[in-house]
Amino acid sequence: MGEPAGIGGEITLAAWHRRAQENLPPFLILDDPDRLRKLASTLELDVAVEEISAPEFANDVFPRALPVIPLKLPHVVSLGAPDPANADTVIIAIRMATEFALAGRAAGVVTNPIHKETLLRAGFEHPGHTEYLSTLTGGSAVMMLASPLLRVVPVTVHRALREVPDLLTVDLIASHGRTVAEALVIDFGINAPRLAVAALNPHAGEGGTFGNEDDEIIAPAVRALAGEGINATGPHPADSLFRAGARENYDAVLCMYHDQALIPLKALDFDRGVNVTLGLPIVRTSPDHGTALDLAGTGKANPTGLVSALTMAATIARNRATHRNQSE
């Protein structure tokens, strides 16, 4: 579902409309079917909406209609204006989807963008999807942003920039590196993954001239990873790490903070960026954009991010199944 006042509904309708063109895997949505029908009519999208009672019916329905497990919203949705009264239903949708995936009734979970401020006002106790899914699944979530051009992983995520140096530890960086290296093998099918680790400070601190974190925290973490057989290098100065020539030398970058990771990804490949949650027992992806309240209901929202998230979720699910079969 995502935030019902945002673009989640219309990009889902548009993605289903492009299912053959994009060779999309069958998917379903947990949402209010009447809302989706009205939205399809408003946007003049030729999309049939069909209610189903369980995920198992989605494959049969998908070729002819968008399968919807119905969740009624208590308040009428006003596009562009999030309503805290609908927040509980948004949260229920996330929980139900997660339960389906944990039970093996769905191959994975693809989440539409939520409006964090509205959920927090309604009593939601988590900064976002990633943290909530970690609680629901008992996993240790690590955020990756991925596109065909770049994969990045922020070690610290939704924290003030001034807090970042104090949050970084050798163990935290090394733990993230292990999770990423394992995911590159299992989720992305890369047999010998290469991990680049970004520096925190300009010029990687230049011997302590611009801070000691790179020498005292990041470099020891890289050595620890290398000592475990992980092909990790760094700390690399971030200002030259994301150019085309440099990107040929690694499969993912471990970044020290949110914007260090997201700015290059969004600058290089905004429309195809996908948020992938590593470290969970389920597959979870999401388009790497927000609710776009200003575009809701205009028909201008681009479904490419959701299409990419659906495609990547299916790929990861297949790769995990292949890895399990090879390990048995």
N, C-alpha and C positions, 0 to 999 in steps of 0.2 A: 504493500500500500504506500508507505512513505507518508509525507505530509499531504493530506487530501487537498489542501488549498494551493499546492504547488503544481509542478509539471509532471509528477510521477504518473498520474493517470493517463495523460495524453501521450507521453513517450512510450508507455506500455501498449496502448492502442496502436500507436504508429509502428512499434517494433513488430507486433503481431501482423500488421498489415504488410510488412516487408519480410515476413517469415520465409517465403520461397526465395526471394531475391537474395537474402542474406544467409540462406541455408541454416536457419536457426533451429536449435533443438526444441522439442515441445516444452512449454512452460505454462504455469498457471499463476494467477494472482489472487491474493486474499484481499478483498475489497468489497465495497458496496456495488452490486451489479447494476442497480438502478442509476446510481451516479455515473457509472461508466457508460451506460447506454445513452444517457443524456449528454455526456461529454462527447461521445462519438458523433451524435447528431449535431451538436453545436459546431464541431470541427469539420463536419461533412466528411467523416471518415467511414468508409464502407467496412465496418467491423461488426460482426455478430458477437454478442456476449451471451455465454451459456453457463448457467449455474451447475456446479458439481458438488457432490457431498463429501468427496474424498480425493486425495491426490492420484489415486490409482486410476481414476477415470479421465485424467488429463490427456493421455496419449490418444485416446479414441476421439475426443472432442476437438483437439487442437487443429486438425486440418480444416475444420469447417467453422470454428468459432474460438474466441478467447475464453478459456476455461476459468471460471471464477468460483472460489469457495467464498460464500457470502458472509460478510461482516457488516452489519448495519451500523451506520454512523448516527449517533444520537441527535446531532444538530445538522441542519442543512449547510452544505459547504458553500462558502463565498470565496470564489477563486481569488487568490492574492491576499487573503486575510485569514491567517491561521486562527483556529478557535481552540482554546485549551479544553473545552468540553468534549472535543473529539480525540484528545490525546490518549485516553485509555484504550481506545480501539486501535490506534496506531501501534501502541505497545503490545496489545494482544496479538496483532498480526505478526509482529516480529517473533514473539514467543511461540506462536503456533507453527510458523514456518521452521523455526529451529527444532521444534519437537518432531516435525515430519522428517527433517533431515537426520536427526539423531536416531530415529527409528528405522531409517533406511527406506522410508516411503517417498522420499524425494532425493535426487542426486546432489542437491545443494540448495543454497539460499542466495538469491540475488535481491538486494534491498534497494528500494527507491529512496531518494534523499528525505531525511527528516528535518524538521525545524526545531533545532535543539532548544532554543529559548522557550518556545511554546511548551515543549515537553517538561522542561525544568520548572516552569510556572505551574504545571499540573502535578508536580511532585516526583517526577522521574529523577532517579538518583545517580544517573550515569552520564558522563560527558558526551557519549555518543553511542552509535551502533557497536563499535568494536569492543568497548568496555562491557556493554550489556551482554553481548554474545559470549564473551569470556566468562562472565558470571553464569550464564545459562548452561554452558557446555562443560565448565570446569577446566577449560583450556587456558593456556597462557598466550594471549593474543599479541601478535606483532603485525603492524600495518605495513603493507607494501603497496606502492602505486606503480602500476605497470602499463606499458603500451608496447606496440611493436618496436619502438625506438629506444626505450629506456625502462629499467626497473630501479626503483629507489625505495629505501626503507629508513624512515626517521627513527632514531633511538629514543628521542623524547618527542612527544606529539603535541598535545594541547596544553602547553605550558608557556608562561611568559618568558620572553627571550632572556631577561636578566637572571632567570632562575637556572638556565640550562647548564652553565659551567659547574654549578654545585650539584646538579643532578647526575652528571656523568660519572660513572665509575668503570673500572676495568671489568668487573663482573657483568655490569649491565650491557656494555658494548659487546663483550664476548658472548653473552647469552643470546643477544640478538643475532650475532654473526652465525652461531650454531643453528639457530632456527631458520635463518635465511638459506644457509648452505644446504640443509636438509630439504627445504622446500624446493630449491632449485632442482634437486635430483628427483624428488618424488612427484611434486606438483607440475614442474615444467619440463621434466624429462631430459635434463642436462646432466650427462654422466660425470663430467669433471668441471664443476662450476668454479668460476673465478669471481672473487669478491673484492671490490675496491672499497676502501674505508676513507671517507672524507675527513679532512682536518677541520677543527673548530675555528681556528684563528687564521688571519691572513698569512699567506706563505707558510702554513703549517707551524706558525709561531716563530719561525726564523730563529731557532736556538734559544727561545725564551724571551726574545725581544718583544713579542706581541702576545705573551701569555705562555704558561707552562703546561696547559692541559694536553697539548698534542704530544709532548715528550713524556709527561708523567702519567697520563691516563690512556690516551688513544693508542700510542705506540706499544705499550705493554699488552694491551688487549689484542692488537694485531699479532704480536709475537705468540700470545697464548693460543690464538686460533691456528696459526701456522704450525705450532707445536703439536696440535691435534690432527694434523694432516689436511687442514682446510687451506685452500689456495687463497689466502687473504693478503692484500698488500696495502700499504699506507702508513701513516696518514698522508693523503694526497691533498695539495692545495685545491680548494673547491673551485677557484675561479677558472681553472683550466681542465677540470675533470669531466665536463659534460659536452665538450666539443666533439665533432664527429669522429676525428681520429682517435681520441681517447676512448670513446665508447666501444671501439673494436676490441679493447683489451680486457673487458670485464663483462660479467653477466648480470651483475646488480651492484648498486652502490649503497653502502651503509652510511647514512647521513646523521649528523648530530642533532638536528632540530627540524621542526616542521617545514619552515619555508626553504631551508637549504635543500630539502628533498622535493617539495612540491613546485617551486618556481621553475626549475629546469624541465620537469615533466610536463607542466602545463604550457610552458613556452614552446616546447618542441612538438607536443602532440595532444593538445587540450581535448579535442573531441573524442579521441580514442582512449583516453586515460581510464584505467580501472583500479578501484580500491580493492585489494585482495587481503583478506585477513589470514595470516599464517598462524600456525601453532594451535589450531582448533581441530577437534575430531570431525568437523563437518567442513564442507566447501562453502565459502562465503565470498561473494564479490559484490561490488556496487559501482555504478558510474561515478567517476571522480568529478562530480559537480554538485551544486547545491539545489535548493528547491526552486530557484528562479521565479520567485513570486510575481515579478513584474511581467513575466512571459506567460503565466498560467492562463489558459483559455484562449490565447491568441493564435494558436496553430503555428507559432514560430519556433517552438522548442525543438531542438535537434535530438533525435533518438539514438544517434550514433554511439554515445557513451553507454546506454543501456544495451544496445545490440552487442557492443564489445564485451560488456560484463556478462551477458548471457552466454556468449560464445566462449569466453575464457572459463566460466564456471563449468561448462560442459567438457572443455579440454582438460581441466584439472581433475574433474571426476574420472574421466577416462584414464588419465595418467596414473591416478591413485589405484584404480582397479588393476591396471597393468602391473604396477609395482607389487601389489599384493599377490597377484597370481605368480609373478616371477620369484617371490620370496617364499612361496609355499612348497 
